[in-house]
C-alpha cells in the first residue's frame, strides 16, 4: 500500500501535497475558518507559480465567499510584496498560496494578519480551533460579495524599498547582477527591481510560465547555473531566490556561493553600522552573526525557528534588523517579514558605499563549517528522536527552547522537528570539518548502527 503523504499544520501555515493531502475541500474549509476570523473583511490572495495554484486559490476563494469576506485576488506576486500591500491597503488579512522552498508538487496556505505579518501563534491557534470545530459564519446568498482583482502590490513594495536606500549611490556603481528566480513569483519583479536600482540584470530561470528548473530551496547545491552565469557575465554578484521570494542566497563575483547565512550576516553588518540596537536571529543561524554584531558592540538575541518568532522578538526589543539563517532578512521598518527585495537593496547599498567585493567582505570574518542534514521522520516520532539526542549529548550544555540545541566551546548542534516537511532537521557548525564531524558523530553512529 502506498504511504499517504504528509500534511504539516503550524504557524508557518498549512502545507501538503497538492490534491492529495492539501485538497480543495481542506483549502475551502481553511478559507471559511479564516473568513470567520476576518468578520466579512477584505482578504487578499496571492500565489507563486506552482501548477496547483489555481486549484488551491479557487477553493480558498469559495471558503471566503461563503463567510461574506471579499476575496481580493492579486495573482502571481512575491510574498513580501503581498505582505507589504496587505499592511498598507487596510485588508483584514491575507492568504498566500505557496509552499516556499518545497518541491513543485507541494503547496500551502500562509495566513497573514492585517499588518501583513504571519499570524501570531495565538491567532493561528484560534484559526485552527475554528477549523477543527467546523462552525463557520456562513452568509445567505444575497450577502455573498463580488471577487475583486487588484494589481499594484509589486509597484508599491518596490517604491517603499527604493525610497529607503541610497538609490543614487547604488545607481552610480551600475552593478551587473545575475538573478536566479527559480521561475517563481519574482520572475518578473526581481529583474525589474534590479533595473530600477540601476543594475544590469542577467536573468537566470526568470520565466513564470515554466516549471521550476531546480529544487526551489536556494542552497549552494542548487545554484550551479547561477554560478556559471556570474562567471560568464563577469557579474558583481549573483542573487538566488526561492519560489515565493522571501529568502535570498548570495554568489560572489568569482561565481562562488557564500551560503544563506551570509545573507543575514551581511545585512546585519550593514544595518548595525548606522542603526543602534540588537540583532535577532533563530537558534539555527550561524555564529557568523555573533561575530558581526560583536564588531559593532551589539548583542544578538536568538529565538525559536520561524519567521514570526523572530519578528515578535525584534518588535519587543526594538531590533532594527534580524532574520533566519536560511537567507531570510527582516527589517521591520521596511516590512514585517522576511524580504528578499529588501535584502538585495541593502546588500547593493553596502557594496556601493563600501567599495568592497562580496568575496572581500567574507574574508573579513572567521570561517565556519556548517552542515545540514534531514532525517525522514513521522510527526509522532519526533519526540522520541529528541529524547534520544538529549541522551546522546547528556554531557554537553543543552538548550531546549526549540528541539535540542547542544553547545560546545568549539561549535553547536541543533536538532528539531521541521515546521514544513516530515523530517527532523540537524544543523551543526564549528570552525573546522573535523570539529563538525566530532559534533555529529554520536548521532550519526546511532543512525548507522542503532547503538547508543
N, C-alpha and C positions, 0 to 999 in steps of 0.2 A: 504494500500500500504506500502511495506517495505521501510523504510528510506534508502536513498543512503548513504553509509558510507563515511567518510571524506577523504579529501586529504589535507595534510599540505605541503606548499611550503615556504621555507625561507632559511636563511644562514645555518641552520642545515641540509638542504637537501630537498629532495622530498620524502614524506612519505605517505603511504596509505595502504589499504587492498589489498594484492596481488591478481591480476586477476580481481579486481572489480574497484577500483579507481587507483591503481598502475598497469596499464595494460601494456601488451607488446608494444602496439602502443605508449603509453606515454613514456615508458622507451627507445624505439628506437629513438623517437623524441628528448628526452633529450640527448641521446648518440650522435646524429647528431649535436645538438647545441653545446655540449661540444667539439666534434671533430672539429667543425668550429673554436671555440676559440683556440684550440690547434694546428691549422695550420699544419696538417699532421704529428704531432709528435707522439711519443710512449706514450700510455696511459695505465697505469696499472689498473687491475681489480682484486679485492679480495672480498671474501664473508664470512659471518658467516655460520651457519649450518641450516638455515631455509629451509623448504621443497620447497619454491618457488625460491630458489637461482638460479637454472639453467635456469628457465624460464626468470627471470629478466636479468641474465647475458647474455644470448644469444641475447636478444632484444637489450641490450646496445651495444654488440659487433657488431651487424648488423648496428646500427646507426653510430658507429665509423668508420667501414669499408667504409661506403658509402661516408665519407668525406676524405678518404685517410689516416686516422690515423691507426697506428699499435697497435692493442689490445695486451697487454702483460698480460696473464691470470695467476694469482698466485694461484687460487683455494681458499680453506678454509685457512684463515690466520687472526690472530688478527689484528685489525685495527691499533694499534700503531706500530706494526711491519711493516705493509704495509706503513704507513706514513713515518717511518724512511727510508725504502727502496726507496720510490719514491724520497725523497730528495737526497739520495746517488747515485742513478742509472742514474740521468740525464734525467728522463722522463719529458714529457711536463705536466703531471698531472696524476691524478688517480680518479677512481670511485669505491667506496666501497659499496657493496650491503648488507645492514643490517639495521634493524630498532632498533638496540641497545636494549633498555630496554622494548620496546613494545612487546606485546604478539606475538606468533608464526605466526598468520595469517597476521600480518603486514610485510611490507618490505619497503626499502627505498634506495635511491641513495644519497651517500655523495660524494661531489666533492672536490678534493684536488688539490692545486696548485703545481707548480714544486718544491716547498720547502717541500712538504708533509703536510703542514698545510691545514685546511679547507679554502675554498675560502674566501677571504676578502669580506665584504658586497658589495663593489663597483663592484668587479669582478663577484659576484653572480648576481647582478643586470644586468650586461651585458649579462650573460648567460641566464637569464630569459627573457630579451628583445629579444634575438635571438630566443628562443623557441617560444615566442608569435608571432613573425613575421613569423616563419616557413620558413625562407630563409636560406638554409644551403649550404655549399661549397661542393656540390657533385662532385665526380670524375668519369671519364669513367671507364668501366670495366677493361681495361688493366692496370689501375693505382690503383686498389684495392689491398692492401698489404696482406701478409700472417699473420695469427694469430700466435703469439708466446706464448709458455708456459714456465714459468720460476719458479724455486724454489730458495731458498736461503734467502728469506726475514727474516724468523724467526731466522735463524742462525746469520745473520749479526746484527740484532737488539739485540739478546741475547749477542753477543760478545761486543757490544758497552756498554751495561749496566754493564756487569761483569767487564769490564776494568775500570769503573768509581767508583766502590765501593771498600771497604776494604775486598776483597774476602777472604783472608786467615783468617782474624778475624772472619768473618761470618762462615767459614768452621770449625774453631776450636770449635765453640759453638755447632755444629751438631744439629741444631734445628729440632724438629719434628713439621711439619706444615700440617694441613688439608686444602685442597684447593677445593672449590666448583666452578666448571667451567660452571655449568648450561648446560652441554652438548653442549657448544657453541664453538666459534672459537679457544679458548685457551685450549681445552680439552686435547690435546697432548702437546702443547707448555708450558703451565704453570707448570705441574708436572716436565717436563724435565728441565725447567729453575730452579726450586727449587732444583732439584738434582744437577745441575751444581753449585749451591751455597752451596753444601754440606749438604743440608737438607734431612731428611726423609719425603717424600711427601705422605700423605694419601689422596687418590683420592676420591672425592665425586662428582658424576654426571660429569664424565670425558669421556663420550662416544659420540664422534662427530656424530656417526651414529644413535643415539637415539633422540627421541623428547625432547623438553625442559621439565624437570620434575617439574618445578616451574615457577612462573612468573619471567622473566629474570631480573627484577629490584632487585638489591641486598640490599633491605631494611630489617630491622630486622625481620619483619613478614614472610619473605620468606626463612629464614636461619635456620629453626629448625633442618634439617638433618645435616647441618654443625656443629651446636652447639653440637648435640649428638656425632658426630664424634670426636670433640675436647675432650669432656669429656671421651669418651670410650678409646681413644688412649693416654690420658694424654699429649696432644699436647701443645706446647708452644704458638701456635697461630692458628687462622683459617682465611683464606683469601677467600672471595667470589667475583667473577667477574660477569659482565653482559655478554650478548651474544657476543659482539664484543671486550670485554676485554679492554675497556678504563677506566672503573670505578672499584674501589676496596673498599670493606667493610671489617671491622675487627671484629673478635670474639676473646675475650681474653682467657687466659689459663684456666679460670673457665668454659668456654663454654657460656659466656655472650656476646651478640652483643654490640659493642660500638657505633654503629651509623656511618653513612657515613661521617659526618662532622669531626669525629675524625681522619679519614684517612688523610685529608688535613691538619688538625691542627698538627698532629704528624710529617708529612713530613716537614711542615714549621718550627716547633721547631727544628728538626734535621738540616735542611739546614742553618737556621739563626745562629746556634751555630758557624759555620765555614765560612760563606759567607756573606759579607756585602751587604746591600741593603734592599729595602722594600719587602713586600709580596703583591700580588694582588689576590683578590677573587671576586666573584659576590655578588650582593646585597642580595641573599638568603642564604648566608653562615653564620654559627653560629658565635656568638660573641666570642666563644672559641678561634678563630683565633686571635682576637684582644688581648686577654689575653696573648696568646703565644708570639705574636710579641712584646708586651709591655715589657715582661720579658727580651727581647733581645735589647730593646731600638730602635725598628724598626717600621716604620709606616705601615699601611695597606691601600691600595687603593682598592676601590670597583667599579665594572663595571656592565653593563647590564648582564643579564643571557645569557650564550652562550660561548662556548669554545673560539671562535675566538675573541670575545670582550675582554676576559681575556688575551689571548695571545698578542693581539695588545698593550694593556696597559703595559703588562710585558716588551715587547720589547722596548716600548717608555721610560720607566723609569728604565730599567736595573734591573728588579726584578729577583733574582735567583730562586725563587720558588713561586708557587701560585696554583690556581685551582678553583674548584667549590665544593660546599657543598654536592654534590651527590657522592663524592668519587673519583672525577677526579683530579689527581695530575699532575701539569705541571712543568717540569724542562727544560727550553729552551736549556740549554747546552747539554742535552741528546736527546731531541726530542721535536719538536714544537707542542705538542698536549698533551691531557690527556693520561696518560700511566700507566696502572695497573702494568706492569712489573717493571718500574722504581720505582713505589710506593712500591712494595713488597721488592725490593732490599734495598731501603733507610730505610724502617722500620726494616728489619732484621739487617742492619748495625747499626742502633740506638740501638736495643736491645742487639746486641753483644758488642758494645763499652760501653754502659752504665751499663749493667748487671742487669737492672731492668726488671720487667714484664710489659706486656701491662696494666694489672689492676693497677699496681703501678704507671705507667705514668698517667693514667686517674685520680687517686686520688690526683695528684698534682694540679689540676685545678678546678675552680668553676664548680658546677653542673648547668646545664640549662635544662629546659623542652622545647623541640622543637616539634611542632605539624604541620603536613602537611595534608591538605585537597585538594580534587579535586571537582570542581563544573562542571558537564557536561554543555557545552556551545557551541553554533554555533559561528563561527568566527564573524559573523555580530553583535552578541550580546555582544561581549567582551567590546567594548567601553561603552556601556550602563551600564554594571556592574561596570566598573572602575569609571564612573561618580558617581554611587551610593555610592561606597566606599569613594570617596572624600567627599561626603556629610555626610555620617555616621560618619566620623572621622574628621570633619571640625575643631574641636577644637584642634587637635593634629598637631604636626610638620609633614609635608609630603614632600617626595622626589618623583618627577615624572620622574626620569631618565628611569625607566622601570616599566610600570604599576604604582601602587601606593605603596610606602613604607611609613608606619606610624611609627614614632619613639616616644617612651616614655622613661622616665628615667628608668622604670622597664622592658622594653622589646621593641619588634618591631613586626610589622605585614607587610608582603609583599604579594600583590595581583597582579597577572599579567596573561595575556593570554599565554598559553603554546605554545612553538615552535614546539612541537612534537605530541600533542594529541588535540582532540577537547574538551578541558577543560580550566577552569580558575584555576590556582594554588594559593593556600592560604597557607602561611607558617608563623607561629607565634612562638616567642621564648621569654622566661622570666625565671627568677630564680626558680619560683615555678609554680605548676599546677594551683593554684588559680589565679596567675597573668596572666597566659596564657588564662585561661577562661575569665578573665575580658577583655583582648585584643580582643578575638574573639566574645564576647557577642553581640555587636551591629550588626555585620554581620550575625551571626547565628540567632539572633532574627528576622531579616528581612527575611532570607531564610525560617524560620519556619512560620512566620505569614504574611509576605508581608507588614508589617508596619514599617515605619521609626521612 
